[in-house]
């Protein structure tokens, strides 16, 4: 396969796990709060997905590079300081170039600091692996988190607002589904996505065993 040749067997395995088999939301149940909070519109989901992916990659580079220098007893504090530094960059960037989006997702950008996906990967992977593999893991987890948010946001924005990226896509007589702009709609779609992903995963595992 092209990806296996491009990234190597181990790199391909890491990408495959992060994007599907060990999906941070579906498999581990991490990052659910932000997935529900900012997935009401596609532009918000893209901004949050890009922000989390950037912080994941930056954290992976710093932690994996300095892994032999980070004392065991202060590793969590080190993760927090590293993540917080890059979250500030994301927050300032959104405020400077995308003020409307920043106003919409502003409170949740700061919560990236405590996002369990980033903390979890730093502790479980980055502190134990080299930079290359850590970056691949960060990219795969960032992509899986992003496409989940964007998929849910597409459905919520179209049904809840009748728009997509701010452009009207539903007919004039369309009655907006207000529930899709609220938390219950997000819970329903996330639960549906989780059910579908688990069903596909179980079917794939059964076929592999057969």
C-alpha positions as CSV (number, residue, x, y, z in Angstrom):
1,X,0.0,0.0,0.0
2,X,1.1,3.6,-0.7
3,X,0.8,4.7,2.9
4,X,2.7,1.8,4.2
5,X,5.6,2.5,1.8
6,X,5.5,6.2,2.6
7,X,5.4,6.0,6.3
8,X,6.9,2.6,6.9
9,X,5.1,-0.4,8.6
10,X,5.3,1.0,12.1
11,X,4.2,4.5,10.9
12,X,1.3,3.1,9.0
13,X,0.2,1.1,12.0
14,X,0.3,4.2,14.2
15,X,-1.8,6.2,11.7
16,X,-4.3,3.4,11.3
17,X,-4.7,3.1,15.0
18,X,-5.2,6.8,15.6
19,X,-7.6,7.4,12.8
20,X,-9.8,4.4,13.4
21,X,-8.9,1.5,15.7
22,X,-8.0,3.7,18.7
23,X,-10.2,6.6,17.8
24,X,-9.9,9.1,20.7
25,X,-13.7,9.7,20.9
26,X,-15.2,6.5,19.8
27,X,-12.7,4.0,21.3
28,X,-11.5,5.9,24.3
29,X,-14.3,8.3,25.1
30,X,-11.9,11.3,25.2
31,X,-12.6,14.9,24.1
32,X,-16.4,14.4,24.3
33,X,-17.1,17.7,26.1
34,X,-15.6,19.9,23.4
35,X,-17.1,17.6,20.7
36,X,-20.5,18.5,22.0
37,X,-19.9,22.1,22.7
38,X,-18.4,23.4,19.4
39,X,-20.0,21.1,16.8
40,X,-23.1,23.4,16.3
41,X,-21.4,25.0,13.2
42,X,-18.9,23.7,10.7
43,X,-16.6,26.7,11.0
44,X,-16.4,26.2,14.8
45,X,-15.6,22.5,14.4
46,X,-12.9,23.2,11.9
47,X,-11.3,25.8,14.2
48,X,-11.4,23.5,17.2
49,X,-10.2,20.5,15.2
50,X,-7.3,22.5,13.7
51,X,-6.4,24.0,17.1
52,X,-6.3,20.6,18.9
53,X,-4.3,19.1,16.0
54,X,-1.8,21.9,16.2
55,X,-1.4,21.5,20.0
56,X,-1.1,17.7,19.6
57,X,1.7,18.0,17.1
58,X,3.6,20.7,19.0
59,X,3.3,18.8,22.3
60,X,4.4,15.6,20.6
61,X,7.6,17.3,19.3
62,X,8.5,18.9,22.6
63,X,7.7,15.9,24.9
64,X,9.3,13.3,22.6
65,X,12.4,15.4,22.1
66,X,12.9,16.1,25.8
67,X,11.6,12.7,27.1
68,X,15.0,11.7,28.5
69,X,15.3,15.0,30.3
70,X,11.8,15.2,31.9
71,X,11.9,13.9,35.5
72,X,9.3,11.3,36.2
73,X,7.8,13.1,39.2
74,X,7.1,16.4,37.2
75,X,6.0,15.0,33.9
76,X,2.3,15.9,34.3
77,X,3.3,19.5,35.1
78,X,5.6,19.5,32.1
79,X,2.7,18.4,29.9
80,X,0.4,21.1,31.3
81,X,2.9,23.9,30.8
82,X,3.7,22.7,27.2
83,X,0.1,22.3,26.2
84,X,-0.9,25.7,27.8
85,X,1.8,27.5,25.9
86,X,0.6,26.3,22.5
87,X,-3.1,26.8,23.5
88,X,-2.3,30.5,24.1
89,X,-0.9,30.7,20.6
90,X,-4.1,29.1,19.2
91,X,-6.2,31.5,21.2
92,X,-4.2,34.6,20.1
93,X,-4.3,33.5,16.5
94,X,-8.1,33.1,16.4
95,X,-8.6,36.4,18.1
96,X,-6.3,38.1,15.6
97,X,-7.5,36.6,12.3
98,X,-10.9,35.0,13.1
99,X,-12.5,37.2,15.8
100,X,-16.1,35.9,15.1
101,X,-15.1,32.3,15.5
102,X,-13.0,33.2,18.5
103,X,-16.0,34.7,20.1
104,X,-18.0,31.6,19.4
105,X,-15.5,29.0,20.7
106,X,-13.4,31.3,22.9
107,X,-14.3,29.7,26.3
108,X,-13.6,26.2,24.9
109,X,-10.2,27.0,23.4
110,X,-8.8,27.4,26.9
111,X,-10.2,24.0,27.8
112,X,-7.8,22.4,25.2
113,X,-5.3,22.6,28.1
114,X,-7.2,19.9,29.9
115,X,-8.3,18.0,26.8
116,X,-7.8,14.3,27.8
117,X,-6.7,13.4,24.3
118,X,-3.6,15.6,24.4
119,X,-2.7,14.7,28.0
120,X,-3.4,11.0,27.4
121,X,-1.3,10.8,24.3
122,X,1.6,12.7,25.9
123,X,1.6,10.2,28.8
124,X,0.9,7.0,26.9
125,X,2.9,7.6,23.7
126,X,5.0,10.8,23.3
127,X,7.0,10.3,26.5
128,X,8.0,6.8,25.3
129,X,8.6,7.2,21.6
130,X,10.8,9.2,19.2
131,X,9.7,12.4,17.4
132,X,8.7,10.9,14.1
133,X,6.3,8.3,15.5
134,X,5.0,10.8,18.0
135,X,4.2,13.3,15.3
136,X,2.4,10.6,13.3
137,X,0.4,9.6,16.3
138,X,-0.5,13.3,16.9
139,X,-1.6,13.8,13.3
140,X,-3.7,10.6,13.3
141,X,-5.5,11.5,16.6
142,X,-5.9,15.1,15.4
143,X,-7.5,14.0,12.1
144,X,-9.8,11.5,13.8
145,X,-10.9,14.2,16.3
146,X,-11.4,16.7,13.5
147,X,-13.4,14.6,11.1
148,X,-15.7,13.5,13.9
149,X,-16.4,17.1,14.9
150,X,-16.8,18.3,11.4
151,X,-19.2,15.4,10.5
152,X,-21.4,16.1,13.5
153,X,-21.3,19.8,12.8
154,X,-22.4,19.4,9.2
155,X,-25.5,17.6,10.3
156,X,-26.2,20.0,13.1
157,X,-25.7,23.1,11.1
158,X,-27.8,21.9,8.1
159,X,-30.7,20.7,10.2
160,X,-30.5,23.3,13.0
161,X,-29.7,26.5,10.9
162,X,-30.4,25.4,7.3
163,X,-27.0,26.6,6.4
164,X,-23.5,25.2,5.7
165,X,-20.5,27.3,6.4
166,X,-22.9,30.2,6.6
167,X,-24.5,29.6,3.1
168,X,-28.2,28.8,2.9
169,X,-28.6,25.2,1.7
170,X,-32.1,24.3,2.8
171,X,-35.3,25.5,0.9
172,X,-37.1,28.6,2.0
173,X,-39.9,26.7,3.7
174,X,-37.5,24.7,5.9
175,X,-38.3,24.7,9.6
176,X,-35.1,24.6,11.6
177,X,-34.7,21.8,14.0
178,X,-33.9,23.8,17.1
179,X,-32.9,20.7,19.1
180,X,-29.9,20.3,16.8
181,X,-28.5,23.6,18.0
182,X,-28.7,22.5,21.6
183,X,-26.9,19.9,23.7
184,X,-29.5,17.2,23.3
185,X,-29.1,17.2,19.5
186,X,-25.3,16.9,19.9
187,X,-25.7,14.0,22.4
188,X,-28.0,12.2,20.0
189,X,-25.7,12.5,17.0
190,X,-22.6,11.6,19.0
191,X,-24.4,8.5,20.4
192,X,-25.5,7.5,16.9
193,X,-22.0,8.0,15.5
194,X,-20.6,5.9,18.5
195,X,-23.1,3.1,17.8
196,X,-22.3,3.0,14.1
197,X,-18.5,3.0,14.7
198,X,-18.7,0.3,17.4
199,X,-20.9,-1.9,15.1
200,X,-18.4,-1.5,12.2
201,X,-15.4,-2.2,14.5
202,X,-17.1,-5.3,15.9
203,X,-17.9,-6.6,12.4
204,X,-14.3,-6.0,11.3
205,X,-13.0,-7.9,14.3
206,X,-15.3,-10.8,13.7
207,X,-14.2,-11.0,10.0
208,X,-10.5,-10.9,11.0
209,X,-11.1,-13.7,13.5
210,X,-12.9,-15.7,10.9
